Amino acid sequence: PQLNPWNQAELELAQLREQSGLPVNQFFVRLTDIIRRYIQRRYEIPAREQTTVEFLRASEQDRRLADAHKQMLADFLTSADMIKVARAAASPAQMQEALAKAGTFVAETTPATEDGV
C-alpha cells in the first residue's frame, strides 16, 4: 500500500539524512524534490511542475497553507535555488539546517488525525 504524503515525506527525509557525503547540489535537488512531491500530494498543488516563483505566487492564494508555512517555503526554496542554480556554497551545517526545516514543515502540516481530518 502507498504511504500517505506525510509518512512518505518523513521516510524520504530520513533516507536523505542517512546519505552522508552527497554533493551539495545533489543533496538540495533531492531535498527540494521531496518537499515539492509532498506539497503536490498533500495539497494537490502542482509544485513539481512549477518554478519556485510560480509556486510561491500560486501558494499566496492558497488558504490551506498558513502564512508562516508560506514564508518557510519561500525562504527554503529560494535558498535551495541559490545553491542548485547559482551554485552558492553551503556548509554541512547549512545542509543539516535545511533538512531540519523540511522536516519541521512536514511535521507541522501533517493532519491531526491519520484520515486527514
N, C-alpha and C positions, 0 to 999 in steps of 0.2 A: 504493500500500500504506500501511496505517496504521502510524504510528511506535509503537515500544514506549513504555510510560509515562514512562520517564526521559528519553528523547530528546524526546518531545513536551513534557514539562515544561521541559526546558532551552531548547527553541525558544521556547516561550511566555514564559519569563522573559527571554530575550534580546529578544524583541519588546517586552515591557513596559519593559525598560531603555532602549530607543530612543524610547519615547513620553514625552519630557520635557514638562513643563507640564500633566500631568493634575492635576485637582483631587485633593487628598489623599484624600478619601473614595473617589472612583472608583479611584484607584490601589490602595488597600487592598482594595477589593471584588474587583478583578481579581487581585491578588496572592494573596489567600486562596482564590479560586476555582481558580487554577492549582494550588495545593498540595492543596486538597481533591480536585480531579479526579485529581491524581497519586496520592494515597493510595487513592482508590477504585479506580483501575485497577491500581495496583501491588499492593495488599494485599487487594483485594475487600472493603474496609470501606466501608459506605455513608456516607462522610464528607460528601457533598454534601447528604444528606437529613437530617443530624443537626445539632442546635445544637452549639455549641462544648462546652458542658457534657456533653451526651450523648456526643459523640465522644470527649472525654477520658476519660470514665467507661468507655466501651467499650474504648478503647485500653489502659487499665490491665490488662485481662485478656488482651490480645493479646501473645503471646510473640514474634511476628515483629518487633516494634519493640523496639529496645534502650531501656533506661531513659533513657539520655542523649537519645535521639531523642524519647521521650515528653515529657521535660522541655522540650526545644527547642520541640516543637509546642505544649505548654501555654503557654509564655512568648510564642511567636509569635502564636498565635491569640487569646490573651487580650488582648495589646497591640493587635492589629488590631481586635478587637471594641470596645475603648475608643475607638478612632478612628472606626470605622464607625458604632457605635450611640450612644455617649456624646458623640460629636463632640469628642473630645480633640484637642488640637493636635499636629501632627507637622511637624518641620522637614524640609527636603530631605535633610539628613544622616541623620535617622531613617528616612526613606523608603528611602534607599540601603542603610542597615544592615539593614532588614527584607528588602529584595531579596537582599542578600548572604546572610542567614541562610536564606532559602528555597532559594537555590542550593546552599548547603552541605548542607542537608537532603537535597536530591535527589541530590547527588553522593555523599554518604555512604551513601545507601540504594540506590544503583544496584548491581545484582548484579555479581559479579566477572567473569562472562562474559556475552556477548550473549544466550545462551539462557536466562539466569536461574538457572543452576545455581551 
